[in-house]
Amino acid sequence: MVFGPASQLGVSLFEETPPVELIPGCSPEEAETVIRAVYRQILGNAYVMESERASIPESQFKRGELSVREFVRAVAKSEVYSSRFFETCPRYRFIELNFKHFLGRTPDGLEEMRVHSTILDTQGFEAEIDSYLDSDEYQNAYGEYFVPYYRGYKTQPGQTMVGFTHMFAMLRGASSSDFKGSLSGKEPVLNKYVIQETPLAVIPPSGGSAGEGWSFQDTPVGSRSRQGVGASDEGKVYRIEVTGYRSPGKVNRVSKFRRSNQVYLVPFNKLSQEYQRIHQQGGVISSITAV
């Protein structure tokens, strides 16, 4: 089951498109559809030039010599995957993208990240790729003939709420590309949130419902501010996250604010005042939580 309206969360295409499966005896056109689906999933929805295609594994796949899983392995170990996501990305960005591309979800916690970091240190790039494709989880989810697909945005038995919310930070709609990274570049999106087991606000992607969505961007520590000295009599402080500012009377204007995410730590007795101030300035509040 999808959390919330799929069209507003940027996952409607994934929800409405059935998984792609290789059927024995399929036509060349159907085989080409599977190949395109593999490239789209494994290379993070990025454009693939003709010279970057895995021509030899493609031919083997079309002749029935490779299953979908083995074709996925060939693309994942290719120079194009390595150059886009391994050689040019920090370690934990590479690992979080591997989870997304091969298992269709985000890491469950710090321990999973550490396991794969250790594999990279001790066995190298190819062993890291194999660790996903040879896992029981991959076999149970996709087997030999299904193209991996995104499933982390769906509620599943045993899934933590933290990992569930993290998927929306990694999956920013059908037009997003992992090759370009997040708005802050190719730095990890989830690293500190995985370490701290911190859930994230589920924010619609840019161009979401009523134009109020904004692309997910990591909230910089420097953008936090404290309103007032001390909390209420009960000692409570509230965290307000604002995902974007829009100029009143204008449509989707880029704000004068440099950062699209702002976080305010506000004592209870000033909560209403700050709420009104943010809305008067055209801000869109994504969450208000007690600290």
C-alpha positions as a printed NumPy array, in Angstrom:
array([[  0.   ,   0.   ,   0.   ],
       [  1.308,   3.456,  -0.908],
       [  1.509,   6.095,   1.796],
       [ -0.656,   9.075,   0.819],
       [ -1.762,  10.156,  -2.685],
       [  0.814,   8.704,  -5.059],
       [  0.434,  11.593,  -7.516],
       [  1.392,  14.121,  -4.826],
       [  4.414,  12.165,  -3.619],
       [  6.036,  11.652,  -7.005],
       [  5.587,   7.863,  -7.108],
       [  2.413,   7.494,  -9.165],
       [  4.302,   6.261, -12.241],
       [  6.061,   3.559, -10.202],
       [  2.793,   2.563,  -8.542],
       [  0.805,   2.39 , -11.776],
       [  3.485,   0.641, -13.872],
       [  3.645,  -3.14 , -13.362],
       [  7.052,  -4.773, -12.792],
       [  8.898,  -5.708, -15.98 ],
       [  9.409,  -9.455, -16.405],
       [ 11.258, -11.457, -19.04 ],
       [  8.932, -14.1  , -20.47 ],
       [ 10.659, -17.13 , -22.079],
       [ 10.254, -17.039, -25.857],
       [  9.572, -13.321, -25.929],
       [  9.978, -11.28 , -29.108],
       [ 13.044,  -9.107, -29.82 ],
       [ 10.905,  -6.029, -29.141],
       [  9.91 ,  -7.363, -25.719],
       [ 13.54 ,  -8.19 , -24.92 ],
       [ 14.484,  -4.619, -25.831],
       [ 11.821,  -3.34 , -23.417],
       [ 13.443,  -5.358, -20.614],
       [ 16.891,  -4.01 , -21.544],
       [ 15.657,  -0.417, -21.421],
       [ 14.034,  -1.059, -18.038],
       [ 17.308,  -2.449, -16.653],
       [ 19.272,   0.603, -17.83 ],
       [ 16.669,   2.952, -16.376],
       [ 16.683,   1.25 , -12.976],
       [ 20.369,   0.42 , -12.575],
       [ 21.713,   3.691, -13.986],
       [ 19.311,   5.805, -11.946],
       [ 17.032,   7.034, -14.726],
       [ 19.93 ,   8.785, -16.474],
       [ 20.402,   9.04 , -20.222],
       [ 22.577,   6.31 , -21.728],
       [ 24.519,   7.084, -24.895],
       [ 24.877,   4.392, -27.54 ],
       [ 28.601,   4.099, -26.811],
       [ 27.845,   3.455, -23.124],
       [ 25.564,   0.477, -23.702],
       [ 26.743,  -2.969, -22.626],
       [ 26.674,  -4.351, -26.167],
       [ 28.148,  -7.803, -25.496],
       [ 25.903,  -8.594, -22.459],
       [ 22.945,  -7.248, -24.471],
       [ 23.647,  -9.748, -27.252],
       [ 24.049, -12.58 , -24.735],
       [ 20.793, -11.573, -23.071],
       [ 18.892, -11.516, -26.372],
       [ 20.23 , -14.99 , -27.202],
       [ 18.952, -16.298, -23.871],
       [ 22.433, -16.823, -22.411],
       [ 21.855, -14.373, -19.526],
       [ 18.924, -14.051, -17.153],
       [ 17.692, -10.611, -16.132],
       [ 19.671, -10.872, -12.889],
       [ 22.899, -11.646, -14.745],
       [ 22.284,  -8.823, -17.204],
       [ 21.73 ,  -6.503, -14.232],
       [ 25.054,  -7.718, -12.838],
       [ 26.827,  -6.96 , -16.135],
       [ 25.442,  -3.398, -16.254],
       [ 26.223,  -2.836, -12.571],
       [ 29.858,  -3.901, -13.048],
       [ 30.281,  -1.875, -16.213],
       [ 32.56 ,   1.104, -16.645],
       [ 29.57 ,   3.43 , -16.981],
       [ 28.144,   2.435, -13.57 ],
       [ 31.55 ,   2.626, -11.928],
       [ 32.368,   6.037, -13.407],
       [ 28.987,   7.543, -12.535],
       [ 28.426,   6.244,  -9.025],
       [ 31.636,   4.707,  -7.639],
       [ 34.603,   6.745,  -8.834],
       [ 32.942,  10.163,  -8.531],
       [ 30.785,   9.736,  -5.415],
       [ 31.648,   9.494,  -1.716],
       [ 31.462,   5.989,  -0.292],
       [ 28.113,   6.348,   1.476],
       [ 26.471,   7.99 ,  -1.519],
       [ 27.572,   4.994,  -3.585],
       [ 26.193,   2.553,  -1.012],
       [ 22.828,   4.274,  -0.615],
       [ 22.44 ,   4.306,  -4.406],
       [ 23.299,   0.596,  -4.587],
       [ 20.46 ,  -0.147,  -2.169],
       [ 18.115,   1.941,  -4.28 ],
       [ 19.181,   0.514,  -7.654],
       [ 19.463,  -3.181,  -6.755],
       [ 17.082,  -3.738,  -3.822],
       [ 14.607,  -0.93 ,  -4.497],
       [ 14.874,   0.529,  -0.994],
       [ 17.14 ,   2.538,   1.287],
       [ 19.444,   1.116,   4.001],
       [ 17.623,   0.024,   7.157],
       [ 20.264,   1.419,   9.48 ],
       [ 23.878,   2.149,  10.217],
       [ 24.779,  -1.534,  10.57 ],
       [ 23.748,  -2.26 ,   6.966],
       [ 25.848,   0.655,   5.789],
       [ 28.834,  -0.599,   7.78 ],
       [ 28.541,  -4.105,   6.352],
       [ 28.757,  -2.805,   2.794],
       [ 31.507,  -0.351,   3.666],
       [ 33.527,  -3.287,   4.988],
       [ 32.912,  -5.257,   1.785],
       [ 34.258,  -2.332,  -0.223],
       [ 37.351,  -2.091,   1.994],
       [ 38.188,  -5.768,   2.042],
       [ 36.876,  -7.156,  -1.262],
       [ 36.36 ,  -4.246,  -3.616],
       [ 33.827,  -2.845,  -6.085],
       [ 32.666,  -6.048,  -7.786],
       [ 32.143,  -7.897,  -4.495],
       [ 29.999,  -5.001,  -3.276],
       [ 27.777,  -5.353,  -6.362],
       [ 27.555,  -9.145,  -5.904],
       [ 26.52 ,  -8.739,  -2.254],
       [ 23.173,  -7.274,  -3.364],
       [ 22.499,  -9.478,  -6.393],
       [ 23.372, -12.73 ,  -4.6  ],
       [ 21.36 , -11.907,  -1.477],
       [ 18.258, -13.797,  -0.396],
       [ 16.377, -10.507,  -0.409],
       [ 17.071,  -9.936,  -4.104],
       [ 16.045, -13.482,  -4.974],
       [ 12.833, -13.266,  -2.957],
       [ 11.887,  -9.889,  -4.395],
       [ 12.888, -10.259,  -8.055],
       [ 14.213, -13.751,  -8.771],
       [ 15.972, -14.347, -12.082],
       [ 13.543, -12.713, -14.483],
       [ 12.111,  -9.526, -12.942],
       [ 13.831,  -6.178, -13.402],
       [ 14.447,  -4.614,  -9.949],
       [ 11.953,  -1.87 ,  -9.116],
       [ 11.389,   0.645,  -6.337],
       [  9.464,  -0.86 ,  -3.437],
       [ 10.785,   1.055,  -0.414],
       [  7.993,   3.643,  -0.602],
       [  5.39 ,   0.944,   0.134],
       [  4.54 ,  -0.254,   3.613],
       [  5.96 ,  -3.752,   4.106],
       [  6.112,  -6.196,   7.021],
       [  9.231,  -5.595,   9.084],
       [ 10.03 ,  -2.245,   7.47 ],
       [ 10.992,   0.53 ,   9.858],
       [  9.264,   3.897,   9.668],
       [ 12.675,   5.558,   9.42 ],
       [ 13.616,   3.613,   6.284],
       [ 10.157,   4.198,   4.854],
       [ 10.462,   7.991,   5.103],
       [ 14.026,   7.911,   3.783],
       [ 12.864,   6.461,   0.461],
       [ 11.001,   9.67 ,  -0.368],
       [ 14.211,  11.663,   0.055],
       [ 15.935,   9.366,  -2.466],
       [ 13.036,   8.969,  -4.911],
       [ 12.123,  12.443,  -6.147],
       [  9.672,  11.578,  -8.902],
       [  9.871,   9.816, -12.252],
       [ 11.937,  12.559, -13.921],
       [ 14.686,  12.675, -11.286],
       [ 18.159,  11.349, -12.072],
       [ 20.628,   9.783,  -9.635],
       [ 23.476,  10.722, -11.967],
       [ 23.029,  14.395, -11.078],
       [ 22.765,  13.702,  -7.359],
       [ 20.717,  15.708,  -4.863],
       [ 20.396,  19.483,  -5.002],
       [ 23.504,  19.742,  -2.839],
       [ 25.55 ,  17.743,  -5.355],
       [ 26.662,  14.121,  -5.114],
       [ 27.004,  14.074,  -1.349],
       [ 25.071,  11.355,   0.556],
       [ 21.416,  12.222,   1.084],
       [ 20.856,   9.884,   4.037],
       [ 24.191,   9.344,   5.791],
       [ 23.669,  11.312,   9.   ],
       [ 19.97 ,  10.414,   9.123],
       [ 20.779,   6.696,   8.89 ],
       [ 23.421,   7.032,  11.616],
       [ 21.025,   8.881,  13.927],
       [ 17.988,   6.782,  12.861],
       [ 16.136,  10.015,  12.171],
       [ 12.93 ,   9.953,  10.093],
       [ 12.472,  12.643,   7.435],
       [  9.448,  14.688,   6.499],
       [  7.707,  13.274,   3.404],
       [  7.845,  16.197,   0.984],
       [  6.289,  16.256,  -2.501],
       [  8.824,  16.783,  -5.302],
       [  9.043,  20.006,  -7.32 ],
       [  5.901,  20.709,  -9.249],
       [  3.827,  18.716,  -6.787],
       [  0.205,  19.291,  -5.864],
       [ -0.865,  22.928,  -6.129],
       [  2.728,  23.911,  -6.858],
       [  3.617,  23.694,  -3.186],
       [  6.159,  20.917,  -3.472],
       [  9.885,  21.519,  -3.454],
       [ 12.744,  19.233,  -4.307],
       [ 14.238,  17.569,  -1.257],
       [ 17.416,  19.242,  -0.085],
       [ 19.478,  18.354,   2.919],
       [ 18.891,  20.856,   5.698],
       [ 22.192,  22.581,   6.484],
       [ 23.102,  22.977,  10.131],
       [ 23.829,  26.637,   9.489],
       [ 20.21 ,  27.345,   8.575],
       [ 18.911,  26.518,  12.036],
       [ 17.892,  29.384,  14.278],
       [ 16.56 ,  29.64 ,  17.815],
       [ 13.676,  32.003,  18.515],
       [ 13.713,  33.227,  22.134],
       [ 15.801,  32.222,  25.109],
       [ 14.33 ,  29.209,  26.85 ],
       [ 11.251,  27.17 ,  26.2  ],
       [  7.79 ,  27.274,  27.704],
       [  7.117,  26.575,  31.359],
       [  7.022,  22.896,  30.444],
       [ 10.435,  23.103,  28.776],
       [  9.183,  22.206,  25.311],
       [ 10.786,  23.419,  22.095],
       [  9.32 ,  22.721,  18.656],
       [ 11.155,  22.127,  15.394],
       [  9.529,  23.759,  12.368],
       [ 10.83 ,  22.723,   8.935],
       [ 10.022,  24.952,   5.984],
       [ 10.587,  23.325,   2.595],
       [ 10.376,  26.396,   0.379],
       [  9.461,  30.072,   0.175],
       [  7.282,  31.496,  -2.55 ],
       [  6.844,  35.169,  -3.28 ],
       [  3.236,  36.251,  -2.517],
       [  1.284,  36.936,  -5.683],
       [  3.818,  35.173,  -7.902],
       [  3.752,  31.589,  -9.212],
       [  6.678,  29.329,  -8.32 ],
       [  9.124,  32.233,  -8.077],
       [ 12.529,  31.318,  -6.67 ],
       [ 12.764,  32.809,  -3.212],
       [ 15.171,  35.52 ,  -2.112],
       [ 16.23 ,  32.951,   0.489],
       [ 19.337,  31.105,  -0.652],
       [ 18.324,  27.767,   0.88 ],
       [ 15.051,  26.016,   0.129],
       [ 15.025,  24.257,   3.521],
       [ 14.929,  26.245,   6.741],
       [ 14.642,  24.862,  10.269],
       [ 13.52 ,  26.917,  13.273],
       [ 13.643,  25.81 ,  16.902],
       [ 10.825,  27.658,  18.618],
       [  9.61 ,  27.655,  22.264],
       [  5.976,  26.741,  22.731],
       [  4.894,  30.253,  23.737],
       [  6.097,  31.645,  20.382],
       [  4.889,  28.78 ,  18.196],
       [  1.733,  30.52 ,  16.961],
       [  3.592,  33.745,  16.256],
       [  6.297,  31.961,  14.232],
       [  3.684,  29.932,  12.346],
       [  1.969,  33.133,  11.207],
       [  5.261,  34.824,  10.299],
       [  6.336,  31.939,   8.043],
       [  3.036,  31.889,   6.175],
       [  3.041,  35.676,   5.765],
       [  6.414,  35.343,   4.027],
       [  5.087,  32.67 ,   1.681],
       [  6.712,  29.714,   3.41 ],
       [  5.482,  26.119,   3.124],
       [  5.725,  24.22 ,   6.438],
       [  6.406,  20.53 ,   6.025],
       [  6.461,  19.514,   9.69 ],
       [  6.213,  20.721,  13.268],
       [  7.617,  18.318,  15.845],
       [  8.501,  18.532,  19.52 ],
       [ 12.233,  18.407,  20.185]])
